[in-house]
Amino acid sequence: MKNLGILVLIELLLIGVMALSGCIGEEKTGEVEPTTGEPKPEPAIEETKLTTEEKSVVESYCSFISFITKNGYMDYEGCCEKKGEMYKAIKEKGISHCDSIDMADDKNICISFFAMSKKDVSLCDRTSDASEKNMCVAFVAGAKQDVSVCDRTPTTLGKNGCIAFVATAKKDVSLCNRISDALGKYMCVVLVATAKQDVSVCDRTSTVLRRDACIGAVAGVKQDVSLCDEISDAEIKEMCIKGAS
């Protein structure tokens, strides 16, 4: 019997990552994606005029949030819209906008966005605790496209998460090799694979089960059920087909 923890993790990947197909929008390269029904309106974040690096970072943040909450309090599109509105206010009002926010979580995210806009990791010292500082440092590292900034995180776990954040924003799977934790490295590979929508990245995983789960996650993002044929495990293939159909 397969390890139950592995199967739970696989289910989380296949369900949680499937919404992460680019809420911010990227320049098209001539390929036309098949559509069904009316096109979805662009989320409000498109109006904030983020730089390419900033878009990658905010998109990566919303990917993480919707993934770890399993579409809980905020889905991917909702995250992009809400955080886009916050970012627009920060661009207009500066750090004073963050000072006006009462809710601690939103204030910390606001500070992180401001630090990202200035590419100034020292501003992360204004966050309220170590976990929030970890996220802030990751924002700045992603915006600067510089994994060395992750050395400023106060914990090893935070550093690993920061590296995964930058790898996802840059779509550079080689950065995942810098993560010390095996599970963290695997999650990094999956996030990069889904960001690139490229199943070949899944070959970087360490086991067949993890590769299968990674392929399933990419299939869900691309809504391409044919990719499920590359999965060898019957249970994971079934989950993949349900998620990609």
Secondary structure by P-SEA (a helix, b strand, c coil): cccaaaaaaaaaaacccccccccccccccccccccccccccccccccccccaaaaaaaaaaaaaaaaaaccccccaaaaaaaaaaaaaaaaccccccccccccaaaaaaaaaaaaaaacccccccccccaaaaaaaaaaaaaaacccccccccccaaaaaaaaaaaaaaacccccccccccaaaaaaaaaaaaaaacccccccccccaaaaaaaaaaaaaaacccccccccccaaaaaaaaaaac
